[in-house]
Amino acid sequence: MAAPIGQPRVRLPAQVRAGEVIEIRTLISHAMETGQRRDQQGNVIPRDIIKRFVARFEGEQVFAMDLAPAISANPYIAFPFKAEKPGTFEFTWTNDAGEERKATAELKLA
Amino acid sequence: MRGWRGAAALPAGAAAVLALAVAAALAQGGGEAPAAEPVRAIPDPQSGLEFTTPETRAIQEDDFQNPAFLWVEEGEQAWNHPEGAAGKSCASCHGNAAESMRGVRARYPAYDAKKGRVVTLEQRVNICREEHMGAPPLRIDSRPLNAMTAFIGLQSRGMPVQVDISGPARPFFDAGERFYNTRRGQLDMRCGSCHEDNYGRYLRADLLSQGMSNGFPTYRLKEQRVISLQFRLQGCVNDVRGEAPPMGGEEFTNLEFYLAWRAQGLPVETPSVRR
């Protein structure tokens, strides 16, 4: 049984000029269970990780990442982005079971 | 405390005489005469932050990157969420936590006259739940309780730790001090064996801190979650191969009280990040 994907946090800089390279930062609550651990009865705790993260800007994929079991719980993902125009980011985290969690953020230009 | 190590070095007979003398002094005191002002072995304490790596420090100093803020957000939601038979939330009585909870983490654990003992912040939350909300108590060190104490603790961030050990609280402080200074476990170590005699030195790959409690509850990278102070204390006792008393019990509560006094003056760092 995969645990539900927790609450995501997303942050964009507040004051952005056109052409500026900004850092998009995300954090999501997730156990990232490796599948290597055993419970007190000795049974393997099944693997349950976020395996894919995708960021889209105005529908177009701008960043994607495959995650592996060695990545810590509550993964923090940050990436640079060149801000050309205002628009909407959509971030998607997908777990092993294929369940998705989405968050959106507005990019505004000063 | 330094004096304790002196006492430990005395021959058994002398130690027994000393113990009798202390007992006699306590009996004479009868609670009327003010107990001697305790002296801190580390007069100018350093936060555990000083003993972390630059990478860990960077996570703590960035509230967005600090994963403990996931817990803080859960705590904030719970604060406003009615629960229990009385249909009340924390906010029903305490309103805006930013005002009502400011300074609370800095002065806890505190003596509770109604209970007649010292209570931790965790226990205080559970007392509120049981007596005012009609809700079941949360398990000590459980995620919802750590979320609540992280949220409440954050409201005191930056304020100096300042606990009241005077009057009726004093016997609980003394009990905490005794626990701190008692050698235990197969390694026969007292808390100060690491955190007073050897802080700043390496125990294998670990840089020993002074064991200051001003950052709890803390996001512990090893556990990959927010932990309570008493969970960490259990780890410490297990590390010296001792048998840890239960979390939320009398021994650890008194010890937590003593530890808060040791850390007095340090700013609250809740929710901190540690190795």
Interface residues (C-beta under 8 A of the other chain):
Chain A: G6 Q7 R9 R11 R25 L27 S29 A31 M32 S72 A73 N74 Y76
Chain B: F64 Q65 P67 F69 L70 E73 E74 L221 Q224 R225
